[in-house]
Amino acid sequence: MTEKKLLEERAKWVKLFFRLNFESENNLQRQKDGENRRMARLSNKLGFLYKYRPPSGIQKLIESLKEGTDPTIKLSQPNEFHEFNDHFDTYIAPVYRNLPVLRKDMATRLAALSYQSGYLSIADCEECRQKCLATLSIIDFEEWLTALAKINIEYQPGVTETVSQIVKFDMQKFSAKHTEYWKCQIKQLGISCFCEKNDINYMWEKYSENHTGFCLAYDVSVFDNIPHTPTRKICGMMPVRYMAETPDLIELETKFSSSHFDKSQTLTPYEDRSLVWKTVLTKTPCWEREMEWRLVSLFTQLQDDNVPKDEDRYVHLHPSCIYLGKDFDEVKEQEIRNLAGSNILVKRMRLSQNGSKLIAGD
C-alpha cells in the first residue's frame, strides 16, 4: 500500500473512531463500538507501536540493559515545549475573541461605570450605554476594543491613556489570561508519543538524528498493564487525528468559555471528556506522516513547582525489539546486542536492495 493510501485509510478509520467515541453522548452502544474498534486496531492490525529515540538516549538504554531493568518512557506535560515537536500541541484556541457573552459583559460593565462615576447626567449615561451596546455589531476583536476605548475616554474624565495604550493593555491582558487558562487546563496531563510504523524514513531522520539513533518496539499489550499510582492515572492509548479546521473542537471550547458568563452553557460530563480528548489528540495535517498514537495520563497531584513526581512521570516498559538506525555506531551496537542477549531482539535497519525503502535486517 502506498503512503498516500495508507494515510487515507488511517484518516478514515480515525474519523469514525472519533465520531463513535466522542460524539455519541446518548448512545452507549456507539461508544462501546468505538472502544472495540480501537482495541481491535491496536491488537489485530498494528500489534506494535514504536518510539523513535535520538543517539543521546543510547547511554540510558545501555545502562538499563546492564541493570536488567526495562527502559523508561516519559509522560511529558504539554507545557514542556522542548518535549513536543509542535509548540501549538494541545493549544486551546483563543475563542474569547469571538465570544458574544464576553463582549456583552465588557460593554455592560463599561456602561455601568458611567452611572457609578457620578460625573455624568442620566442622559449622558444612557447615551454611553447605547454606544457600548452598539459596539457589539463590530466583528474584528481589536477594532471592537478600539471602539470601547474611545467610549471609555469620552465618558470617563479620569482616563489619561491614549486609545492605542488602552487597546494594547487590553490585548495583552486577554492574551495573558488565555495563556494562564491554557496552562491550567493541561498541566495535569502526561503524554508519551508513539508511531504506527518503524520504517518511516522521515521519522528516522527527524527523531533519530539521521538514522544514528534507535527505535523501540512495544507490543500493544504492555500499555494495558501499566499500573496506576496514588497520584497518576493512566487514561489510555489513543490515536491522533490530523485536521486543518476543527469546528467540533471550537464549538466545545466556545461553550466551555461561555459557561463562565452563562451557566446554561455548562458542558455535560460527556462534553467535558470529549473536549479534553479532542484537545490532546488533534494536530495539523503537516504532522500526518507520523501516524501518531498517544499514551495519556492524568497527574492527580503535582509538586510545588507544578511538575509530577519522577515515579509518576517515568514508566518502565519492556520493548519487544530494539531497532538500530542504519548509521548506528557499530561499537555501541555490539554492546547493546551483548547486553540484550535473548531477552530483547536487536535488529539494524538498512536500505532495501533498490534503495527505495528501509527494512529491518538481523
C-alpha positions in Angstrom: 0.0 0.0 0.0 1.4 3.4 -0.9 1.9 6.0 1.8 -0.9 8.1 0.4 -3.4 5.3 0.6 -2.1 4.2 4.0 -2.7 7.7 5.4 -6.2 7.9 3.7 -7.2 4.6 5.2 -6.0 5.6 8.6 -7.7 9.0 8.4 -11.0 7.4 7.6 -10.7 5.0 10.5 -9.7 7.7 12.9 -12.6 9.9 11.8 -15.1 7.0 12.5 -13.4 6.3 15.9 -13.8 10.0 17.0 -17.4 10.1 15.9 -18.2 6.9 17.9 -16.2 7.7 21.0 -16.5 11.5 21.3 -19.7 12.4 19.5 -22.2 9.9 20.8 -23.3 11.2 24.1 -26.6 9.4 24.4 -25.6 6.2 22.7 -23.6 3.9 24.9 -23.6 1.2 22.2 -21.8 3.5 19.8 -19.3 4.4 22.4 -18.7 0.7 23.1 -18.3 0.1 19.4 -15.7 2.8 19.2 -13.7 1.3 22.1 -13.9 -2.1 20.5 -12.6 -0.7 17.2 -9.7 1.0 19.0 -8.7 -2.2 20.7 -9.1 -4.3 17.5 -7.0 -1.7 15.6 -4.2 -2.0 18.1 -4.2 -5.8 18.6 -5.2 -7.1 15.2 -3.9 -4.5 12.6 -0.9 -2.9 14.4 0.4 -5.3 17.0 3.2 -3.0 17.9 3.8 0.7 18.4 7.2 2.4 18.1 9.1 5.1 19.8 12.0 6.7 17.9 14.9 7.9 20.0 18.0 10.1 19.3 21.6 9.0 19.9 21.6 11.0 23.2 19.4 8.2 24.6 21.8 5.4 23.8 23.7 5.5 27.1 20.5 5.4 29.1 19.4 2.4 27.1 22.7 0.6 27.7 22.5 1.4 31.5 19.0 -0.1 31.8 20.2 -3.2 29.9 23.2 -3.5 32.3 20.9 -3.2 35.3 18.4 -5.7 33.9 15.6 -3.1 34.0 13.3 -2.0 31.3 13.9 1.4 29.6 11.7 4.2 30.7 9.3 6.3 28.7 8.5 9.8 29.9 5.0 11.2 30.3 5.6 14.8 29.4 3.4 17.7 30.3 2.2 19.7 27.2 3.6 22.9 28.6 7.1 21.4 28.3 7.7 22.9 24.9 11.1 21.2 24.4 9.4 17.8 24.7 7.0 18.4 21.7 7.7 19.0 18.1 4.8 21.4 17.7 4.6 24.4 20.1 0.9 24.6 19.4 0.4 21.0 20.6 -2.7 20.7 22.8 -3.2 24.5 22.4 -6.6 25.8 23.2 -7.8 28.3 20.6 -8.4 31.9 21.8 -12.2 31.6 21.2 -12.7 34.6 23.6 -12.1 36.9 20.5 -15.5 35.8 19.1 -17.4 35.2 22.3 -20.7 37.2 22.3 -21.2 36.8 26.1 -17.8 38.1 26.9 -18.2 41.2 24.7 -21.7 41.9 26.1 -20.3 41.5 29.7 -17.5 44.0 29.0 -19.7 46.5 27.2 -22.3 46.3 30.0 -19.6 46.8 32.7 -18.2 49.9 30.9 -21.7 51.3 30.6 -22.2 50.7 34.3 -19.1 52.7 35.2 -20.6 55.8 33.7 -23.5 55.5 36.1 -21.2 54.8 39.0 -18.8 57.7 38.3 -21.1 60.4 39.3 -19.7 62.7 36.7 -22.4 62.3 34.1 -26.0 63.2 33.8 -28.6 60.4 33.4 -28.9 61.4 29.7 -25.2 61.1 29.1 -25.1 57.8 31.0 -27.8 56.4 28.7 -26.0 57.7 25.7 -22.8 55.9 26.8 -24.8 52.7 27.4 -26.3 52.8 23.9 -22.8 53.4 22.3 -21.4 50.5 24.3 -24.1 48.1 23.1 -23.7 49.4 19.5 -20.1 48.1 19.5 -21.4 44.5 19.7 -22.0 44.6 16.0 -18.3 45.0 15.3 -16.8 41.7 14.2 -13.0 42.3 14.5 -11.8 41.9 18.1 -9.1 44.6 18.0 -11.5 47.0 16.2 -14.1 46.3 18.9 -11.6 47.0 21.7 -10.7 50.3 20.0 -14.3 51.4 19.9 -14.7 50.6 23.6 -11.5 52.5 24.4 -12.8 55.6 22.6 -16.1 55.5 24.6 -14.1 55.0 27.8 -12.0 58.1 27.1 -15.1 60.1 26.1 -17.2 59.4 29.2 -14.5 58.8 31.9 -12.8 62.1 32.7 -10.1 60.4 34.8 -8.7 58.3 31.9 -5.3 59.6 30.9 -4.2 56.8 28.5 -4.5 57.1 24.7 -6.7 54.8 22.7 -3.8 52.8 21.5 -2.4 52.4 25.0 -5.7 51.1 26.3 -6.1 48.7 23.4 -2.6 47.4 23.8 -3.1 46.8 27.5 -6.4 45.0 26.9 -5.0 42.8 24.2 -2.0 41.8 26.4 -4.4 41.2 29.3 -6.6 38.9 27.3 -3.6 37.0 25.9 -2.0 36.5 29.3 -5.3 35.3 30.8 -5.8 32.9 27.9 -2.2 31.5 28.3 -2.8 31.1 32.0 -6.1 29.3 31.4 -4.5 27.0 28.8 -1.6 26.0 31.2 -4.1 25.5 34.0 -6.2 23.1 31.9 -3.3 20.9 30.6 -0.8 20.9 33.4 -2.1 17.7 34.9 -1.8 15.8 31.7 1.1 13.5 30.8 1.7 12.4 27.2 4.1 9.9 25.6 4.1 9.7 21.8 4.3 6.6 19.6 4.2 5.8 15.9 2.5 3.0 13.9 5.5 2.1 11.8 9.2 1.5 12.3 10.3 2.1 8.7 9.4 5.7 8.1 12.5 7.5 6.7 11.2 10.9 7.8 10.9 9.7 11.5 14.4 8.2 11.4 15.7 11.5 10.1 13.8 13.8 12.4 13.7 11.9 15.7 16.7 9.6 15.5 19.1 12.2 14.1 19.5 10.9 10.5 19.4 7.2 11.4 22.1 7.4 14.1 19.6 6.7 16.9 17.3 3.8 17.6 13.6 2.8 17.8 11.9 0.8 20.5 9.1 -1.6 19.5 6.4 -2.3 22.1 3.8 -5.0 21.9 0.5 -3.1 22.3 -0.5 -5.3 25.3 2.1 -3.7 27.5 0.1 -0.5 27.6 -2.8 -2.2 29.2 -0.7 -3.4 32.1 0.8 -0.1 33.2 -0.2 0.3 36.9 -1.8 3.4 38.3 -0.1 5.1 41.2 -1.7 7.0 44.1 -1.1 10.2 42.2 -1.2 9.1 38.5 -3.9 7.6 36.4 -3.3 6.0 33.0 -6.1 7.1 30.8 -5.3 5.1 27.7 -3.6 4.8 24.3 -5.4 6.8 21.7 -4.9 7.8 18.0 -4.1 11.3 16.9 -6.2 12.9 14.2 -4.9 15.5 11.7 -7.2 18.3 10.8 -6.7 21.8 9.2 -10.0 23.0 10.7 -11.6 21.8 13.9 -15.2 23.2 14.1 -16.2 20.5 16.6 -13.4 21.4 19.0 -14.0 25.1 18.6 -17.7 24.5 19.4 -16.8 22.8 22.7 -14.2 25.4 23.6 -16.7 28.2 22.9 -19.4 26.5 25.1 -16.9 26.0 27.9 -15.7 29.6 27.8 -19.3 30.9 27.6 -20.2 29.0 30.7 -18.2 31.5 32.8 -20.8 34.1 31.9 -23.9 31.9 31.2 -24.3 28.8 33.4 -26.8 27.3 30.9 -23.7 26.8 28.6 -22.0 24.4 31.1 -20.6 21.4 29.5 -22.1 18.0 30.3 -19.6 15.4 31.7 -19.5 13.7 28.3 -18.8 17.0 26.5 -16.1 17.8 29.1 -14.4 14.4 28.4 -14.7 15.0 24.6 -13.1 18.5 24.9 -10.1 17.1 26.8 -9.6 14.2 24.4 -10.0 16.2 21.3 -7.6 18.8 22.6 -5.0 16.2 23.3 -5.5 14.2 20.2 -5.8 16.9 17.4 -2.8 18.1 15.3 -2.5 19.9 12.0 -2.1 17.9 8.7 1.6 18.8 8.4 2.3 16.0 11.0 0.2 13.4 9.3 3.1 11.2 8.2 3.9 10.5 11.9 0.8 8.3 12.3 0.9 9.0 16.0 -0.7 7.4 19.0 -0.6 8.9 22.4 -0.4 7.3 25.8 -2.2 9.8 28.0 -2.1 10.0 31.8 -3.7 12.3 34.5 -1.5 13.5 37.3 -3.8 13.9 40.2 -1.2 15.6 42.4 1.6 17.9 41.4 4.6 19.1 43.4 5.0 22.8 44.3 6.7 23.6 41.0 3.7 22.1 39.1 5.6 19.1 37.9 4.7 15.5 38.8 6.9 13.2 40.9 9.5 11.2 39.0 7.8 7.9 39.8 4.7 9.3 38.1 6.5 10.9 35.2 8.7 7.9 34.2 7.3 4.5 33.3 9.3 1.3 32.8 8.2 -0.6 29.7 9.6 -3.8 28.2 10.4 -3.4 24.5 10.0 -6.4 22.2 12.7 -5.2 19.9 15.4 -2.6 19.6 15.8 -1.3 16.0 19.1 0.4 15.4 19.4 3.1 12.8 21.2 2.2 9.6 24.0 4.5 10.6 24.1 3.5 14.2 27.5 3.3 15.9 28.9 -0.2 15.4 30.7 -0.4 18.8 27.6 0.6 20.6 25.6 -1.9 18.5 27.8 -4.8 19.7 27.5 -3.7 23.3 23.7 -3.5 23.0 23.5 -6.9 21.3 25.6 -8.5 24.0 23.6 -6.9 26.8 20.2 -7.7 25.3 21.0 -11.4 24.8 17.9 -13.4 24.2 15.7 -11.2 26.3 15.1 -8.5 23.6 15.5 -8.8 19.9 18.0 -6.3 18.3 17.8 -5.5 14.6 19.6 -3.0 12.4 17.7 -1.0 9.8 19.1 -1.0 6.3 18.1 0.2 2.8 16.3 -2.2 0.5 18.3 -3.5 -2.5 17.0 -0.8 -4.8 17.4 1.8 -2.0 13.7 2.8 -2.1 12.8 1.9 1.5 14.0 0.9 4.9 13.9 -2.7 6.1 14.9 -4.4 9.3 17.9 -6.7 9.0 19.4 -9.1 11.5 
